[in-house]
Amino acid sequence: MVVVHLPRYRWSPEAVSEAIASCRAQGGVPIFMTKYAGEPFEAPGLRGKFVMFKCWGGTGPEISRLFYEVPEEDFRMMEQRVGDWKWLQEKYGPKPAPVAPPAPMVPAPAPALSPSELGEAIGGKLPELCKVYAESLPPEKRGEFEVACEGAILEKLMVKK
């Protein structure tokens, strides 16, 4: 037996649904473990079936807990399947809202500069800027890109308003 010293929660539809929702809100994946290293869990002073709940990959506060008095039917299903949280959420509560992917980072728009102002702001950095970007390209494309980059930027700078 593995003795667990996590916060203890009696198994209930509300407690299970709340644990899943808290984990998903953090962007985590709910994990329900019936054993560790092949050994069942136990907690001093409590009886029945035990399940450890972990939130894998969440970004918020730790929400691990030990559920006790887990119904035999649910315990057997957790031993036999994967994706426990999905069928448990369907059984015990409303389907969770999908976790939205993080918003892409969008650079702030550059201030509108005239070609001469842009030239002054960049100064002698044009070749350096092109080389920095070129380093992210495959080696066979770097030289070609640097020449094209510098030429295109310089051409734009020479255009008069």
N, C-alpha and C positions, 0 to 999 in steps of 0.2 A: 504494500500500500504506500502511496505517496501522500504525506500529510501536507495540506495546503493552508497557508496563512494569509489568504486574500480576503477582502470584504466578502461577506456571505449574503446571498440573496435566495429567498425561497422561490422556487420555480413557479412562475405564474405567467399568463399571457401578457400582462402589462409589463412585468419585469423583463421578459425576453424581448418584447417589441421595443422597449425603451433602450435596452443595451444595443440592439441592432441599429436603431435609428441614431443613437449617439455616435457609434462607430462610423456609420456611413456619412454622417454630417462632417466628420473629420477627414473624409476621403479614405477611410480604412476599409479593410476586409474583415468582417466578423468571423471568428474561428471558435468552434465549440469542440473541446477536447474531452473525450471520455476516459482517456488513459494517458500516461506519460511513460515512455520506455516500456510499454506493455503492462504497466501496473495501474490499477484503478486509483482514484483519488479518495481521500477521506479527510474528515475534519473533526477534531475532538468535540464531543458532545452532540454530534449530529449523526443521524442514520439515513439510510436510503441511498439512492443513486446520486452521484455527484458528477457535475460537468464544469470544467474550467472554461471560462469565456475570455478570449483575448481579442484585441483589436490590432490587427497586423497592418502596419503602414500608416496609421492615422497620424494627424499632425497636431492633435490637441492633447489635453491632459490624459494620463493613464486611466483606462476604465476597465481593467481586468477585474474579474470577480469569480467567485465560486458559487455555482447554483447547486442547491441541495433539494431533496425530495423531487427529483426529476421523474416524471411518469415513465414507467417501464417501456411503453410503446415508443415514446420519443427517444429514450436512451438507446433502444435497439436500432431505431432508424439512424441515429447519429453514428452508431458503430458501423452500419452497413453502407452509408452513402457519403458523398462529398457534396460540397455546396450547401452545408447545413443551414446557413442563415437564410437562404432563399425559400426553402420549403417551410422553415419555421416562421418566417415573416408572413408567408401566405396563410399558414395555419392560425397564427396568433394575432395578426394585426394587418393594417392596411399596407399595401405595397409601398415601399419607400420611394421617394422621389429620386430620379437618377442624379448621380453626382455629376455636376457640370465640370467639364475640363477647365483648367485654368485659362484665363483670358490671355491671348497672345500679347506680348509686349510690343507696343507700337511707339516708335520714337516720336517725340514732340516735333511738330513742324518747325523747320528752320525759319529764321526771320527772313523776310524778303529783302535781298540785297541787290544792288545794281552789280553788273559785272565788275566794275572797278572796285567796289566795296568788297565783293567776294574775293577778288584777287588780292587785295590788301589783307583781308582776314586770313586767307590761307597762306599767303606769302610764299615762301620757298618750300612749303610742306607738300605740294602736289606730288612730286615723285615719291615722297615718303608714304603718303596716304595710299597711293596706288600699290606700292610694294607691300604694305601691311595687308591689304586685301588680297593681293596676289599670293601671299604665303598660304592662304587657305585653299588655294587651287592645287590640282595635281601638278607636279614639277614640269611636265611637258607643256602646260598651258600658261605658266607664270610669265615668261618673258614676253610672249605675244600679248598677254593682257596688260602688262605694265606699259608697253608702248601705246596700245590702243587707249588705255585709260588716260594717260597723260595727254595724248593728242586730242581726245574728245573734250577733256576739261579745258585745256588751253584754247581750243577752238571756241568753246562757249564763252570763255572770258573775253575773247577779242571781239565778240558781237557787241555792237554799240546799241544803246537804247534808242 
